[in-house]
């Protein structure tokens, strides 16, 4: 076999290991196993019509040729996207480091202390700069963060406002246009009426529950919104502010003049534009709204020894617990980008951030002065980094555009307006070039000038309060210090570069280095999302080719890449169904059937899309109860909109009745939405379109190899059947979507475009045959684990022929009865063995859901089996009375290095059993930095920022 064959590098199981694994699962061949697992009636009758896989060298050459078609002009378009400098120490040690980008969302906090601390840095930075005490650990983008603010304000209405039907939300006409579009999208299904207008003339009435303004606004103007905020508060309305984060180092933070919510994008804090993303949105609010805030919050708690420790706080707000009653459907956010932004703040410190902001502002002031001398009329009196000029006519704009393009420069154009936004990369030479362009366009002589250091901010809005005062922002300003700090943080965590992460429904497969390279290539990461189409030919060709490949894989007619996560894809898909129903005279259909076992995002997304959730029961085998489904579909046939179904099911089973289930929905006038979370068990063997689904979202950060980043980024594109294709989401500023497109669901037209090459590369490297083989191996590995553990643990559900799909569920409920051991205890004990726990208590309470993926080698699968069998023996010791029920290896897990080397050891078992339970755990031992964390303490005593006396800083 060729050494440069990518398929053998991606798949962890070699062909020579098939016999051993097949013997364990009781199948003669791999194909026999697949035949016994997937119902014959849904099997594809032909192989994927995709080219054979290419090697890494060939793929990178191909990607370089695409990148060469992108034209990197000097861009001053702004509107929330700016050139920025990614410090090398952050690029090399975070963005390009699998110790950071392959980690999962930190539900298991004891093995996530490094990235939790990095996210706490981000939250502290946001709280400091915005002037509000509570900040979350990121949202998907600025547009959706604005929508989350609107919904939070709506859900926070007083009883009187709810009773009176207050449903109006004021939107400043000078909000970013793409944010306004997302607000339109989110408001319609919830019957929220948007009032888009001028904040200076708007009069609040009792039926207005909230408002949003931009600071500075899209034209660069800096308004004093304090009186506007007072008026809003006088009638009980909340005020949200979409703010430029960098400007807040110079401007009075909105929290100081009364804002209830501050949101925006942290992109210009060291994250490339990337043709639209991914970028970490920020969101902060007042203490009184801490239980209403969307997204994850990192909070301070203590461990079993009373030492400070970090965890995700107030999780009862979130979709995985509250489901249809959740404050948001947010699941995957933008953790990796939030970490980069927070570390950017720590690396530069308060003085560095202020210096960057002042330099941008001073260059902008000099540019304003020179362009006004040329006769241009500036429409914004005050500014931070953005200038907008009114020209005499459209001809002047077009002439300026032509000359600018000739000089490889992009400005922002809107009828007779020209906008210019400077950034961290702008130099004095760049400013002179801009002046030259306008002088030529206006036919004016060019006059030489000197640069001055004047500040031209409104005096009453110049910031006076300090920020970033914690030692973490004032300690790591040399590359050596920061490099070592980041390494210390990384070493506290478990990521895929150390161990298998067998999380069910998460597909923690290999994120190959070759797939990741383009993140650091300027031809892909330095492109603004709103450049002229001919400057993005390489990107657009890649996206078109990628869509074609996904249509072949899914059996659908068209794909939208706009959704920035799986949950966002769910919402977008439901909106497409909703729009189709409205346009075909069926807008009254609003019932969404959802199985009881569904992911929590499903019901949360359905409610956001204006649908009423009706839960369908599961039968004793964990499958959808077909009789209950039929009864409810027929009962609601006049109003049935859709069924949301995951396939294979969230129980890891290929349900035999899936075609009947889909037919029942179609016969009763509904559409079928397939949750693509488990697509890794379908690729090349079956697909949503062939099964009969109408729409499906894909998790590119699961099936198609984008890394999870410790909680994001993700991409959730939706594929649709031909009758739904006209309604795919469009965009205000860039042509995309169907001919009857819904309004945008994200800020950028192609969502997080910068990471699309990862999945595109995965498909090109694997080819049709490789993708299909990967699916088969994922199923083989799951069945191997099932059979290897079958004599030691109860496997909750199996399908026909006693097979599981790509994952399986271990039922641990009996251990609680016999030994007082919970599934949480087993999860924590696995940390002592050097493993990240499987998914805990989903989709069934008291269980572990295990998904090995195709990437794990047989040696790692065996190591996991050995660990689980050893833990079972430890449970038996408790059951047999040989170990105490409350003071034992599992209840005290995880065991830290400090515990084991302590002079005092009072536990009723040896240090060796605690820390080195089996021989393989002695090699390259991973030590959790903290003992078991007190979850309740952190929620009772919520602290979600550093406090200047932090015990966490390394």
HELIX and SHEET records of a PDB file:
HELIX    1   1 UNK A    6  UNK A   10  1                                   5    
HELIX    2   2 UNK A   15  UNK A   17  5                                   3    
HELIX    3   3 UNK A   18  UNK A   25  1                                   8    
HELIX    4   4 UNK A   30  UNK A   37  1                                   8    
HELIX    5   5 UNK A   40  UNK A   42  5                                   3    
HELIX    6   6 UNK A   56  UNK A   67  1                                  12    
HELIX    7   7 UNK A   88  UNK A   90  1                                   3    
HELIX    8   8 UNK A   91  UNK A   95  3                                   5    
HELIX    9   9 UNK A   98  UNK A  101  1                                   4    
HELIX   10  10 UNK A  109  UNK A  111  5                                   3    
HELIX   11  11 UNK A  113  UNK A  130  1                                  18    
HELIX   12  12 UNK A  142  UNK A  155  1                                  14    
HELIX   13  13 UNK A  159  UNK A  164  1                                   6    
HELIX   14  14 UNK A  177  UNK A  188  1                                  12    
HELIX   15  15 UNK A  226  UNK A  234  1                                   9    
HELIX   16  16 UNK A  246  UNK A  249  5                                   4    
HELIX   17  17 UNK A  254  UNK A  257  5                                   4    
HELIX   18  18 UNK A  274  UNK A  276  5                                   3    
HELIX   19  19 UNK A  287  UNK A  289  5                                   3    
HELIX   20  20 UNK A  315  UNK A  317  5                                   3    
HELIX   21  21 UNK A  319  UNK A  322  1                                   4    
HELIX   22  22 UNK A  323  UNK A  325  5                                   3    
HELIX   23  23 UNK A  335  UNK A  373  1                                  39    
HELIX   24  24 UNK A  394  UNK A  406  1                                  13    
HELIX   25  25 UNK A  428  UNK A  442  1                                  15    
HELIX   26  26 UNK A  459  UNK A  461  5                                   3    
HELIX   27  27 UNK A  471  UNK A  473  5                                   3    
HELIX   28  28 UNK A  479  UNK A  491  1                                  13    
HELIX   29  29 UNK A  513  UNK A  516  1                                   4    
HELIX   30  30 UNK A  517  UNK A  520  5                                   4    
HELIX   31  31 UNK A  522  UNK A  525  1                                   4    
HELIX   32  32 UNK A  533  UNK A  535  5                                   3    
HELIX   33  33 UNK A  537  UNK A  554  1                                  18    
HELIX   34  34 UNK A  566  UNK A  583  1                                  18    
HELIX   35  35 UNK A  600  UNK A  608  1                                   9    
HELIX   36  36 UNK A  626  UNK A  635  1                                  10    
HELIX   37  37 UNK A  658  UNK A  667  1                                  10    
HELIX   38  38 UNK A  679  UNK A  681  5                                   3    
HELIX   39  39 UNK A  688  UNK A  691  1                                   4    
HELIX   40  40 UNK A  725  UNK A  727  5                                   3    
HELIX   41  41 UNK A  753  UNK A  755  5                                   3    
HELIX   42  42 UNK A  756  UNK A  789  1                                  34    
HELIX   43  43 UNK A  800  UNK A  802  5                                   3    
HELIX   44  44 UNK A  813  UNK A  819  1                                   7    
HELIX   45  45 UNK A  823  UNK A  832  1                                  10    
HELIX   46  46 UNK A  858  UNK A  879  1                                  22    
HELIX   47  47 UNK A  897  UNK A  900  1                                   4    
HELIX   48  48 UNK A  911  UNK A  915  1                                   5    
HELIX   49  49 UNK A  919  UNK A  921  5                                   3    
HELIX   50  50 UNK A  935  UNK A  940  1                                   6    
SHEET    1   A 2 UNK A  74  UNK A  75  0                                        
SHEET    2   A 2 UNK A 409  UNK A 410  1                                        
SHEET    1   B 7 UNK A 134  UNK A 135  0                                        
SHEET    2   B 7 UNK A 281  UNK A 285 -1                                        
SHEET    3   B 7 UNK A 261  UNK A 265 -1                                        
SHEET    4   B 7 UNK A 238  UNK A 243  1                                        
SHEET    5   B 7 UNK A 208  UNK A 215  1                                        
SHEET    6   B 7 UNK A 168  UNK A 172  1                                        
SHEET    7   B 7 UNK A 193  UNK A 197  1                                        
SHEET    1   C 2 UNK A 297  UNK A 302  0                                        
SHEET    2   C 2 UNK A 308  UNK A 313 -1                                        
SHEET    1   D 4 UNK A 377  UNK A 378  0                                        
SHEET    2   D 4 UNK A 386  UNK A 390 -1                                        
SHEET    3   D 4 UNK A 417  UNK A 421 -1                                        
SHEET    4   D 4 UNK A 412  UNK A 414 -1                                        
SHEET    1   E 7 UNK A 558  UNK A 560  0                                        
SHEET    2   E 7 UNK A 718  UNK A 720 -1                                        
SHEET    3   E 7 UNK A 695  UNK A 698 -1                                        
SHEET    4   E 7 UNK A 671  UNK A 676  1                                        
SHEET    5   E 7 UNK A 640  UNK A 646  1                                        
SHEET    6   E 7 UNK A 591  UNK A 595  1                                        
SHEET    7   E 7 UNK A 612  UNK A 616  1                                        
SHEET    1   F 4 UNK A 794  UNK A 795  0                                        
SHEET    2   F 4 UNK A 808  UNK A 811 -1                                        
SHEET    3   F 4 UNK A 847  UNK A 850 -1                                        
SHEET    4   F 4 UNK A 839  UNK A 840 -1                                        
END                                                                             
